């Protein structure tokens, strides 16, 4: 199963919406990604019904070890994006899938 890229999503959007041009699908995808990116960079969360919740999570500082020297090092606190899938999405992912199905149809 191959990974899906931006072009595959655009083609999938065109297949889902009759009359949607490549340029409009591309602009729509870019607008959604820009909105999500801006919200996350402002530490806001995004809740999409039946899909999931995008947010940010703070990882506390901790002690790790250097991979070569095995000396203890301090790993600083960091804020990372996170995603929590909805129960509906979890259920869909657990269902058996068709081997040759993909987003672009």
KAUR-V453018 format. One record per residue. N is the residue number from 1. RES is the residue in one small letter. SS is DSSP state (alpha for helix, beta for strand, coil for the rest). PSI is psi as a letter, one per 20 degrees, with the letter a starting at -180 (none if undefined). D_FIRST is the distance of its C-alpha to the first C-alpha in Angstrom with 1 decimal. Layout:
N RES SS PSI D_FIRST
N RES SS PSI D_FIRST
This chain:
1 x coil p 0.0
2 x coil q 3.8
3 x coil q 6.7
4 x coil p 9.2
5 x coil a 12.6
6 x alpha g 16.1
7 x alpha h 16.3
8 x alpha h 13.4
9 x alpha g 15.4
10 x alpha g 18.6
11 x alpha h 17.5
12 x alpha h 16.4
13 x alpha g 19.8
14 x alpha h 21.5
15 x alpha h 20.1
16 x alpha h 21.3
17 x coil o 24.8
18 x coil p 26.9
19 x coil j 28.7
20 x coil p 26.8
21 x coil r 26.9
22 x alpha g 24.5
23 x alpha g 27.2
24 x alpha g 27.7
25 x alpha g 24.1
26 x alpha g 23.7
27 x alpha h 27.1
28 x alpha g 26.1
29 x alpha g 23.0
30 x alpha h 25.1
31 x alpha g 27.8
32 x alpha g 25.7
33 x alpha h 24.3
34 x alpha g 27.9
35 x alpha g 29.3
36 x alpha g 26.9
37 x alpha g 27.5
38 x alpha g 31.3
39 x alpha g 31.4
40 x alpha h 29.6
41 x alpha h 31.8
42 x coil j 34.8
43 x coil k 33.6
44 x coil q 33.2
45 x coil q 30.6
46 x beta p 28.7
47 x beta o 28.3
48 x beta o 26.2
49 x coil q 26.9
50 x coil j 24.2
51 x coil f 21.7
52 x beta a 23.2
53 x beta p 25.5
54 x beta q 25.1
55 x beta a 27.9
56 x beta q 29.2
57 x beta q 30.0
58 x beta p 32.7
59 x beta p 32.1
60 x coil q 35.5
61 x coil q 36.9
62 x beta r 36.7
63 x beta p 37.7
64 x beta a 35.1
65 x beta q 35.6
66 x coil p 35.3
67 x coil h 32.7
68 x coil g 35.1
69 x coil i 38.5
70 x coil j 37.6
71 x coil q 40.2
72 x beta p 39.8
73 x beta q 38.8
74 x beta p 38.7
75 x beta o 35.4
76 x coil r 36.5
77 x coil q 35.6
78 x beta q 32.8
79 x beta p 31.4
80 x beta q 27.6
81 x beta q 25.6
82 x beta r 24.2
83 x beta p 22.3
84 x beta o 23.2
85 x beta q 21.1
86 x coil r 23.4
87 x alpha h 23.9
88 x alpha g 22.5
89 x alpha g 19.2
90 x alpha g 19.0
91 x alpha g 19.8
92 x alpha h 17.2
93 x alpha h 14.4
94 x alpha i 16.0
95 x coil q 16.0
96 x coil q 14.0
97 x coil r 11.3
98 x coil p 10.8
99 x coil h 7.9
100 x coil j 8.2
101 x coil q 9.3
102 x coil r 8.9
103 x coil h 11.7
104 x coil i 13.4
105 x coil none 14.0
